[in-house]
Amino acid sequence: MDEPTPTRRRLLRTTGALAMAAVGVGATDAAAAGSGTDHGRQFGRVYANDVLWRTNVVRELDERPDPEDKLYFLHDGDVPIVATEDVSEDQLSPFVSESGPGDQDWNGGMWTTYSATVTDVDAFNDDAPLSNDEDILAADYIETSLGNPGFGPPNYFICPLNGRA
């Protein structure tokens, strides 16, 4: 049986998501392509309180920051959720923060990564986009645990949110 030919949009989303997942390889490299006046730097995207923000990695940390901001990394066990072939195109980022700029508990992007494994993509698509931590924690089709799943962002890093995407 022939595989369906991926659309240009799907290829761009997959490539961008994989680039974002590779963020730990070079802490000064950002992840997915940015837009606007980025002065030659690349930016990734993070949801915080239903708002999509631009971000770029400043540096990887050797230990868990205190205080910290929790960052949920949505994936299907193999790739970031936005690179999953049958995921809703409404999910613009695999990263969801517990807080963001203006929140009393915002710590400026001193991240601790939490793996958020999507076990039922159809149920996920019914709710997409998941763009706040309550959505992640309430979904019975998402399993969360401390640390990355063996790919994706570093376990601990600094990455400010620098403007709405």
GROMACS elastic network, one bead per residue, 0.5 to 0.9 nm:
[ bonds ]
;  ai    aj funct       b0    kb
    2     5     6  0.87952   500
    3     6     6  0.87195   500
    6     9     6  0.81676   500
    6    10     6  0.61411   500
    6    11     6  0.64688   500
    6    85     6  0.87710   500
    7    10     6  0.51617   500
    7    11     6  0.62886   500
    7    12     6  0.86757   500
    8    11     6  0.51083   500
    8    12     6  0.61655   500
    8    13     6  0.86012   500
    9    12     6  0.51181   500
    9    13     6  0.60994   500
    9    14     6  0.85159   500
   10    13     6  0.50912   500
   10    14     6  0.60150   500
   10    15     6  0.84692   500
   10    83     6  0.79190   500
   10    85     6  0.77458   500
   10    89     6  0.85988   500
   11    14     6  0.51386   500
   11    15     6  0.60370   500
   11    16     6  0.84670   500
   11    83     6  0.86215   500
   12    15     6  0.51499   500
   12    16     6  0.60098   500
   12    17     6  0.84804   500
   13    16     6  0.51029   500
   13    17     6  0.59906   500
   13    18     6  0.84952   500
   13    82     6  0.68053   500
   13    83     6  0.64414   500
   13    89     6  0.88320   500
   13    92     6  0.85765   500
   14    17     6  0.51247   500
   14    18     6  0.60812   500
   14    19     6  0.84690   500
   14    80     6  0.85410   500
   14    82     6  0.67049   500
   14    84     6  0.76459   500
   14    85     6  0.83726   500
   15    18     6  0.52063   500
   15    19     6  0.61037   500
   15    20     6  0.86111   500
   15    32     6  0.81865   500
   15    83     6  0.76793   500
   16    19     6  0.50477   500
   16    20     6  0.61733   500
   16    21     6  0.86216   500
   16    31     6  0.73124   500
   16    33     6  0.66541   500
   16    44     6  0.86917   500
   16    82     6  0.89047   500
   16    83     6  0.83444   500
   17    21     6  0.61515   500
   17    22     6  0.86514   500
   17    31     6  0.79480   500
   17    32     6  0.65537   500
   17    44     6  0.89817   500
   17    79     6  0.82724   500
   17    80     6  0.62671   500
   17    81     6  0.82417   500
   17    82     6  0.61988   500
   17    83     6  0.58646   500
   17    93     6  0.76843   500
   17    94     6  0.76209   500
   18    22     6  0.62756   500
   18    23     6  0.89409   500
   18    31     6  0.83255   500
   18    32     6  0.81464   500
   18    79     6  0.73337   500
   18    80     6  0.69857   500
   18    82     6  0.89416   500
   18    83     6  0.71344   500
   18   152     6  0.81178   500
   19    22     6  0.50999   500
   19    23     6  0.67984   500
   19    30     6  0.83792   500
   19    31     6  0.51616   500
   19    32     6  0.56581   500
   19    33     6  0.85946   500
   19    44     6  0.89842   500
   20    23     6  0.53368   500
   20    24     6  0.88234   500
   20    30     6  0.71803   500
   20    32     6  0.50953   500
   20    33     6  0.88188   500
   20    43     6  0.88362   500
   20    44     6  0.63263   500
   20    45     6  0.85151   500
   20    80     6  0.86551   500
   20    94     6  0.88530   500
   20   152     6  0.72440   500
   20   153     6  0.76090   500
   21    24     6  0.75094   500
   21    31     6  0.71893   500
   21    32     6  0.88059   500
   21    79     6  0.81525   500
   21    80     6  0.68778   500
   21    94     6  0.89335   500
   21   151     6  0.66681   500
   21   153     6  0.55990   500
   22    25     6  0.56652   500
   22    26     6  0.79700   500
   22    30     6  0.88705   500
   22    31     6  0.69997   500
   22   151     6  0.74447   500
   22   152     6  0.56598   500
   22   153     6  0.65684   500
   22   154     6  0.88992   500
   23    26     6  0.62583   500
   23    27     6  0.64121   500
   23    28     6  0.84825   500
   23    29     6  0.66777   500
   23    30     6  0.61115   500
   23    31     6  0.54942   500
   23    32     6  0.89576   500
   23    44     6  0.89865   500
   23    57     6  0.74837   500
   23   152     6  0.67588   500
   23   153     6  0.53704   500
   23   154     6  0.73312   500
   24    27     6  0.56085   500
   24    28     6  0.89586   500
   24    29     6  0.84979   500
   24    57     6  0.87404   500
   24    59     6  0.89813   500
   24    60     6  0.72239   500
   24   151     6  0.86587   500
   24   152     6  0.69938   500
   24   153     6  0.51155   500
   24   155     6  0.87248   500
   24   157     6  0.87143   500
   25    28     6  0.89898   500
   25    29     6  0.80964   500
   25   153     6  0.85558   500
   25   154     6  0.84395   500
   26    29     6  0.52935   500
   26    30     6  0.80786   500
   26    57     6  0.88517   500
   26    59     6  0.85102   500
   26    60     6  0.86006   500
   27    30     6  0.73540   500
   27    57     6  0.58118   500
   27    58     6  0.63210   500
   27    60     6  0.56186   500
   27   154     6  0.87454   500
   27   157     6  0.82317   500
   28    56     6  0.79019   500
   28    57     6  0.58117   500
   28    58     6  0.55988   500
   28    59     6  0.61615   500
   28    60     6  0.86094   500
   29    41     6  0.79239   500
   29    42     6  0.71544   500
   29    43     6  0.86627   500
   29    56     6  0.75188   500
   29    57     6  0.66488   500
   29    58     6  0.82625   500
   30    33     6  0.82631   500
   30    41     6  0.72612   500
   30    42     6  0.50956   500
   30    43     6  0.52763   500
   30    44     6  0.61737   500
   30    55     6  0.77604   500
   30    57     6  0.54859   500
   30    58     6  0.84143   500
   31    34     6  0.86108   500
   31    42     6  0.63154   500
   31    43     6  0.57912   500
   31    45     6  0.83895   500
   31    55     6  0.87669   500
   31    56     6  0.72422   500
   31    57     6  0.81069   500
   32    42     6  0.65178   500
   32    43     6  0.57357   500
   32    45     6  0.74289   500
   33    41     6  0.87479   500
   33    42     6  0.53717   500
   33    43     6  0.57829   500
   33    44     6  0.67361   500
   34    37     6  0.88343   500
   34    38     6  0.69755   500
   34    41     6  0.78228   500
   34    42     6  0.52685   500
   34    44     6  0.67238   500
   34    45     6  0.84771   500
   34    54     6  0.76740   500
   34   165     6  0.84085   500
   35    38     6  0.65199   500
   35    42     6  0.82276   500
   35    43     6  0.79158   500
   35   165     6  0.81603   500
   36    39     6  0.85736   500
   37    40     6  0.81387   500
   38    41     6  0.54287   500
   38    42     6  0.68936   500
   38    43     6  0.77482   500
   39    42     6  0.86452   500
   41    56     6  0.80717   500
   42    55     6  0.85721   500
   42    56     6  0.68968   500
   43    54     6  0.59077   500
   43    55     6  0.52456   500
   43    57     6  0.82574   500
   44    53     6  0.82975   500
   44    54     6  0.57797   500
   44    55     6  0.51817   500
   44    56     6  0.59969   500
   44    57     6  0.84616   500
   44    93     6  0.83951   500
   45    52     6  0.64655   500
   45    53     6  0.55343   500
   45    55     6  0.59044   500
   45    56     6  0.84663   500
   45    92     6  0.78736   500
   45    93     6  0.58973   500
   45    94     6  0.82875   500
   45    95     6  0.71285   500
   45   161     6  0.86519   500
   45   165     6  0.70531   500
   46    51     6  0.82018   500
   46    52     6  0.56778   500
   46    53     6  0.52586   500
   46    54     6  0.65873   500
   46    55     6  0.70297   500
   46    71     6  0.86355   500
   46    92     6  0.88016   500
   46    93     6  0.61966   500
   46    94     6  0.75558   500
   46    96     6  0.56548   500
   46    97     6  0.68466   500
   46   131     6  0.85957   500
   46   161     6  0.78180   500
   46   165     6  0.87763   500
   47    50     6  0.60506   500
   47    51     6  0.54406   500
   47    53     6  0.61157   500
   47    92     6  0.86660   500
   47    93     6  0.70024   500
   47    94     6  0.84130   500
   47    95     6  0.61615   500
   47    97     6  0.60123   500
   47    98     6  0.88975   500
   47   100     6  0.85755   500
   47   130     6  0.83785   500
   47   131     6  0.51808   500
   47   132     6  0.65450   500
   47   133     6  0.89884   500
   48    51     6  0.53450   500
   48    52     6  0.65135   500
   48    53     6  0.72693   500
   48    95     6  0.87713   500
   48    96     6  0.59445   500
   48    98     6  0.64590   500
   48    99     6  0.56436   500
   48   100     6  0.53325   500
   48   101     6  0.85065   500
   48   131     6  0.64945   500
   48   132     6  0.56769   500
   48   133     6  0.78063   500
   49    52     6  0.84403   500
   49    96     6  0.84729   500
   49    97     6  0.75789   500
   49    98     6  0.74077   500
   49    99     6  0.65527   500
   49   100     6  0.69439   500
   49   131     6  0.65009   500
   49   133     6  0.75294   500
   50    96     6  0.89361   500
   50   129     6  0.89226   500
   50   130     6  0.80220   500
   50   132     6  0.54669   500
   51   100     6  0.88293   500
   51   131     6  0.71245   500
   51   132     6  0.83500   500
   51   164     6  0.72261   500
   51   165     6  0.83501   500
   52    92     6  0.81953   500
   52    93     6  0.81275   500
   52   131     6  0.78528   500
   52   163     6  0.88305   500
   52   164     6  0.59280   500
   52   165     6  0.55253   500
   53   100     6  0.88774   500
   53   161     6  0.59911   500
   53   162     6  0.69161   500
   53   163     6  0.56845   500
   54   160     6  0.85550   500
   54   161     6  0.57620   500
   54   162     6  0.55584   500
   54   163     6  0.55507   500
   54   164     6  0.57782   500
   54   165     6  0.50078   500
   55   159     6  0.63089   500
   55   160     6  0.58229   500
   55   162     6  0.55673   500
   55   163     6  0.77016   500
   55   165     6  0.87860   500
   56   158     6  0.87961   500
   56   159     6  0.56104   500
   56   160     6  0.67159   500
   56   161     6  0.75521   500
   56   162     6  0.79546   500
   57    60     6  0.77467   500
   57   157     6  0.73908   500
   57   158     6  0.61559   500
   57   160     6  0.73442   500
   58   157     6  0.76749   500
   58   158     6  0.55553   500
   58   159     6  0.54772   500
   58   160     6  0.77339   500
   59   157     6  0.57871   500
   59   158     6  0.54649   500
   59   159     6  0.72887   500
   60   154     6  0.67363   500
   60   155     6  0.83519   500
   60   156     6  0.61724   500
   60   158     6  0.63144   500
   60   159     6  0.87925   500
   61    64     6  0.72761   500
   61    65     6  0.77542   500
   61   110     6  0.89582   500
   61   154     6  0.82269   500
   61   155     6  0.81032   500
   61   156     6  0.51552   500
   61   158     6  0.71636   500
   62    65     6  0.89234   500
   62   155     6  0.87554   500
   62   156     6  0.69408   500
   62   157     6  0.82115   500
   63   155     6  0.84269   500
   63   156     6  0.64577   500
   63   157     6  0.87661   500
   64    67     6  0.87572   500
   64    68     6  0.76580   500
   64   110     6  0.88764   500
   64   111     6  0.81843   500
   64   112     6  0.64916   500
   64   155     6  0.78464   500
   64   156     6  0.57150   500
   64   157     6  0.84172   500
   65    68     6  0.52462   500
   65    69     6  0.84595   500
   65   110     6  0.63195   500
   65   111     6  0.71999   500
   65   112     6  0.71715   500
   65   156     6  0.70365   500
   65   157     6  0.81507   500
   65   158     6  0.89843   500
   66    69     6  0.88839   500
   66   110     6  0.82087   500
   67   107     6  0.66171   500
   67   110     6  0.74786   500
   68   105     6  0.89993   500
   68   106     6  0.82883   500
   68   107     6  0.62048   500
   68   108     6  0.86559   500
   68   109     6  0.76140   500
   68   110     6  0.52211   500
   68   111     6  0.57115   500
   68   112     6  0.63589   500
   69    97     6  0.71534   500
   69    98     6  0.66924   500
   69    99     6  0.68856   500
   69   100     6  0.86405   500
   69   105     6  0.81112   500
   69   106     6  0.67256   500
   69   107     6  0.61073   500
   69   108     6  0.78243   500
   69   109     6  0.60822   500
   69   110     6  0.55785   500
   69   112     6  0.61613   500
   69   113     6  0.86695   500
   70    96     6  0.84461   500
   70    97     6  0.58310   500
   70    98     6  0.55630   500
   70    99     6  0.77778   500
   70   109     6  0.88297   500
   70   110     6  0.83536   500
   70   111     6  0.57305   500
   70   112     6  0.51279   500
   70   113     6  0.61921   500
   70   114     6  0.69218   500
   70   133     6  0.89069   500
   71    95     6  0.65189   500
   71    96     6  0.56892   500
   71    98     6  0.65732   500
   71    99     6  0.88635   500
   71   111     6  0.61054   500
   71   112     6  0.59957   500
   71   114     6  0.58992   500
   71   115     6  0.85628   500
   71   133     6  0.86394   500
   72    94     6  0.79360   500
   72    95     6  0.56609   500
   72    96     6  0.50715   500
   72    97     6  0.61715   500
   72    98     6  0.79882   500
   72   112     6  0.86215   500
   72   113     6  0.60636   500
   72   115     6  0.59828   500
   72   116     6  0.58284   500
   72   133     6  0.76258   500
   72   136     6  0.78480   500
   72   144     6  0.79117   500
   73    80     6  0.75020   500
   73    81     6  0.85602   500
   73    94     6  0.56339   500
   73    96     6  0.67217   500
   73    97     6  0.89614   500
   73   113     6  0.68328   500
   73   114     6  0.60626   500
   73   115     6  0.52109   500
   73   116     6  0.53956   500
   73   117     6  0.80089   500
   73   148     6  0.73727   500
   73   149     6  0.87170   500
   73   152     6  0.76304   500
   73   153     6  0.79432   500
   74    79     6  0.88452   500
   74    80     6  0.59852   500
   74    81     6  0.54712   500
   74    82     6  0.82396   500
   74    93     6  0.84405   500
   74    95     6  0.62858   500
   74    96     6  0.78519   500
   74   114     6  0.88125   500
   74   115     6  0.67195   500
   74   117     6  0.59181   500
   74   118     6  0.67129   500
   74   136     6  0.87338   500
   74   142     6  0.84416   500
   75    78     6  0.68891   500
   75    79     6  0.55703   500
   75    82     6  0.77084   500
   75    83     6  0.84023   500
   75    84     6  0.80196   500
   75    94     6  0.69350   500
   75   115     6  0.77174   500
   75   116     6  0.63426   500
   75   117     6  0.51990   500
   75   118     6  0.59725   500
   75   149     6  0.85460   500
   76    79     6  0.59544   500
   76    80     6  0.65481   500
   76    81     6  0.57145   500
   76    84     6  0.71458   500
   76   116     6  0.83952   500
   76   117     6  0.54386   500
   76   118     6  0.51076   500
   76   119     6  0.66898   500
   76   120     6  0.86302   500
   76   121     6  0.80391   500
   77    80     6  0.79870   500
   77    81     6  0.87568   500
   77   117     6  0.61119   500
   77   118     6  0.76682   500
   77   119     6  0.84868   500
   77   149     6  0.72476   500
   78    81     6  0.88106   500
   78    84     6  0.86391   500
   78   149     6  0.86409   500
   78   151     6  0.82571   500
   79    82     6  0.80278   500
   79    83     6  0.60814   500
   79    84     6  0.65726   500
   79   151     6  0.80452   500
   79   152     6  0.82860   500
   80    83     6  0.54306   500
   80    84     6  0.68484   500
   80    93     6  0.87283   500
   80    94     6  0.59582   500
   80    95     6  0.89797   500
   80   151     6  0.88858   500
   80   152     6  0.74972   500
   81    84     6  0.52063   500
   81    85     6  0.87524   500
   81    87     6  0.68865   500
   81    91     6  0.82715   500
   81    93     6  0.81611   500
   81    94     6  0.57837   500
   81   117     6  0.85978   500
   81   118     6  0.75830   500
   81   121     6  0.86891   500
   82    85     6  0.80584   500
   82    87     6  0.64691   500
   82    88     6  0.79028   500
   82    89     6  0.76203   500
   82    91     6  0.64913   500
   82    92     6  0.69542   500
   82    93     6  0.64632   500
   82    94     6  0.59979   500
   83    86     6  0.86328   500
   83    87     6  0.76586   500
   83    94     6  0.88875   500
   84    87     6  0.55578   500
   84    88     6  0.89997   500
   84   121     6  0.87561   500
   85    88     6  0.89600   500
   86    89     6  0.88441   500
   86   121     6  0.75049   500
   86   122     6  0.83985   500
   86   125     6  0.87735   500
   87    90     6  0.85147   500
   87    91     6  0.78147   500
   87   121     6  0.64385   500
   87   122     6  0.78225   500
   87   124     6  0.79137   500
   87   125     6  0.62587   500
   87   128     6  0.88194   500
   88    91     6  0.60376   500
   88   121     6  0.86700   500
   88   122     6  0.88243   500
   88   124     6  0.81639   500
   88   125     6  0.52534   500
   88   126     6  0.84229   500
   88   128     6  0.66022   500
   88   129     6  0.78535   500
   89    92     6  0.69024   500
   89   125     6  0.87984   500
   89   128     6  0.84553   500
   89   129     6  0.84975   500
   90   125     6  0.83867   500
   90   128     6  0.60173   500
   90   129     6  0.53628   500
   90   130     6  0.89737   500
   91    94     6  0.73694   500
   91   125     6  0.85077   500
   91   128     6  0.58148   500
   91   130     6  0.69034   500
   91   131     6  0.81831   500
   92   129     6  0.74277   500
   93    96     6  0.76821   500
   93   129     6  0.87321   500
   93   131     6  0.85520   500
   94   130     6  0.89867   500
   95   131     6  0.84043   500
   96    99     6  0.88425   500
   96   130     6  0.78102   500
   96   131     6  0.60014   500
   96   132     6  0.59850   500
   96   133     6  0.63998   500
   96   136     6  0.81474   500
   97   100     6  0.70323   500
   97   111     6  0.88190   500
   97   131     6  0.82489   500
   97   132     6  0.66145   500
   97   133     6  0.62180   500
   98   105     6  0.89910   500
   98   106     6  0.85788   500
   98   132     6  0.66642   500
   98   133     6  0.50171   500
   98   134     6  0.80851   500
   99   102     6  0.85640   500
   99   103     6  0.62128   500
   99   104     6  0.85335   500
   99   105     6  0.67200   500
   99   106     6  0.55557   500
   99   107     6  0.84823   500
   99   132     6  0.83210   500
   99   133     6  0.81210   500
  100   103     6  0.57622   500
  100   104     6  0.88734   500
  100   105     6  0.81745   500
  100   106     6  0.55121   500
  100   107     6  0.82688   500
  100   108     6  0.78577   500
  100   109     6  0.81013   500
  100   161     6  0.75480   500
  101   104     6  0.84589   500
  101   106     6  0.60604   500
  101   107     6  0.84302   500
  101   108     6  0.72834   500
  101   161     6  0.73721   500
  102   105     6  0.85882   500
  102   106     6  0.70636   500
  103   106     6  0.52315   500
  103   107     6  0.89124   500
  104   107     6  0.85470   500
  106   109     6  0.74600   500
  107   110     6  0.61492   500
  107   111     6  0.86761   500
  108   111     6  0.87490   500
  108   158     6  0.81482   500
  108   159     6  0.77921   500
  108   160     6  0.56408   500
  108   161     6  0.74389   500
  109   157     6  0.80842   500
  109   158     6  0.55918   500
  109   161     6  0.66534   500
  110   156     6  0.75025   500
  110   157     6  0.60425   500
  110   159     6  0.64891   500
  110   160     6  0.76025   500
  111   155     6  0.78401   500
  111   156     6  0.55282   500
  111   157     6  0.53263   500
  111   158     6  0.59483   500
  111   159     6  0.71000   500
  112   146     6  0.79912   500
  112   147     6  0.74020   500
  112   154     6  0.83748   500
  112   155     6  0.57492   500
  112   157     6  0.69818   500
  113   145     6  0.88861   500
  113   146     6  0.65475   500
  113   147     6  0.51779   500
  113   148     6  0.59323   500
  113   153     6  0.72078   500
  113   154     6  0.70516   500
  113   156     6  0.63454   500
  113   157     6  0.84725   500
  114   144     6  0.64140   500
  114   145     6  0.54891   500
  114   148     6  0.59659   500
  114   149     6  0.84217   500
  114   155     6  0.77907   500
  115   143     6  0.77838   500
  115   144     6  0.53847   500
  115   145     6  0.52412   500
  115   146     6  0.61630   500
  115   147     6  0.57649   500
  115   149     6  0.56784   500
  116   136     6  0.76557   500
  116   142     6  0.59636   500
  116   143     6  0.54997   500
  116   145     6  0.68006   500
  116   148     6  0.86115   500
  116   149     6  0.84576   500
  117   141     6  0.81361   500
  117   142     6  0.53290   500
  117   143     6  0.51109   500
  117   144     6  0.63896   500
  117   145     6  0.86398   500
  117   149     6  0.83924   500
  118   121     6  0.64131   500
  118   124     6  0.72421   500
  118   141     6  0.58564   500
  118   143     6  0.67182   500
  119   123     6  0.88283   500
  119   124     6  0.85568   500
  119   140     6  0.88403   500
  119   141     6  0.52028   500
  119   142     6  0.59828   500
  119   143     6  0.74741   500
  120   123     6  0.55107   500
  120   124     6  0.62576   500
  120   125     6  0.87582   500
  120   141     6  0.55464   500
  120   142     6  0.78312   500
  121   125     6  0.60125   500
  121   126     6  0.86330   500
  121   141     6  0.82199   500
  122   125     6  0.50651   500
  122   126     6  0.64064   500
  123   126     6  0.51197   500
  123   127     6  0.67605   500
  123   128     6  0.87752   500
  123   139     6  0.89420   500
  123   141     6  0.71316   500
  124   127     6  0.53729   500
  124   128     6  0.59789   500
  124   129     6  0.82961   500
  124   130     6  0.81307   500
  124   139     6  0.82816   500
  124   141     6  0.72954   500
  124   142     6  0.84600   500
  125   129     6  0.76333   500
  126   129     6  0.87227   500
  127   130     6  0.66125   500
  127   135     6  0.85875   500
  128   131     6  0.81243   500
  130   133     6  0.81441   500
  130   134     6  0.88848   500
  130   135     6  0.57723   500
  130   136     6  0.67274   500
  131   134     6  0.86376   500
  131   135     6  0.69653   500
  131   136     6  0.81218   500
  132   135     6  0.55789   500
  132   136     6  0.68555   500
  133   136     6  0.50598   500
  133   137     6  0.61474   500
  133   138     6  0.84555   500
  134   137     6  0.52076   500
  134   138     6  0.58769   500
  134   139     6  0.84637   500
  135   138     6  0.53450   500
  135   139     6  0.61749   500
  136   139     6  0.55731   500
  136   140     6  0.87597   500
  136   142     6  0.67400   500
  136   143     6  0.87806   500
  136   144     6  0.83909   500
  137   140     6  0.79753   500
  137   142     6  0.74904   500
  137   143     6  0.83703   500
  137   144     6  0.77447   500
  138   141     6  0.88930   500
  138   142     6  0.83259   500
  139   142     6  0.56016   500
  139   143     6  0.84443   500
  140   143     6  0.75743   500
  145   148     6  0.82041   500
  145   149     6  0.87155   500
  146   149     6  0.89540   500
  146   155     6  0.83093   500
  147   150     6  0.83451   500
  147   154     6  0.81087   500
  147   155     6  0.52320   500
  147   156     6  0.84333   500
  148   151     6  0.62725   500
  148   152     6  0.63811   500
  148   153     6  0.66931   500
  148   154     6  0.68289   500
  148   155     6  0.58238   500
  149   152     6  0.72512   500
  151   154     6  0.81882   500
  152   155     6  0.89009   500
  153   156     6  0.82305   500
  153   157     6  0.83449   500
  154   157     6  0.64195   500
  161   164     6  0.80598   500
  162   165     6  0.88254   500
